[in-house]
Amino acid sequence: MTVDQTVRLYLGERSRAATTHTNLSAVRADGPVLWVAGDETATVERLVADDPGDPRRYDGETSFRLADLVPLPGVDADEEADIEGLARTGRSCGPSARTACAASGDGAVLADLVKLP
């Protein structure tokens, strides 16, 4: 697997409090938007690129609760969803992309984006 590009991800306070930034398990690039999810939450986060043509930073997070989008099993709709991938079909984005992530000193997450066949 060859790294296509390393970018900085700036997640909001709520995602940092939920430790999404340290548990990223799914990333999906879609034009200027980067969809990310952690495997310890039941949300999907949308980040927007600083430069759609050559992104180096994604921020401006919007969080989406999975329970608001699809019926989830179990009693607690905010319990861990264990998301391991994201894919898009038509206009829908849902649970298969890969990334390697690491924390940076400025509060960002460094993500190595890889193009999949």
Buried (B, 14 or more C-beta within 10 A) or exposed (E): EEEEEEBBBBBBEEBBEBEBBBBBBBBBBEEBBBBBBBBBBBBBBBBBBBEEEEBEBBBEBEBBBBBEEEEBEEEEBBBEBEBEBBBBEEEEBBBEBBBBBEEEEEEBBEBBBBEEE
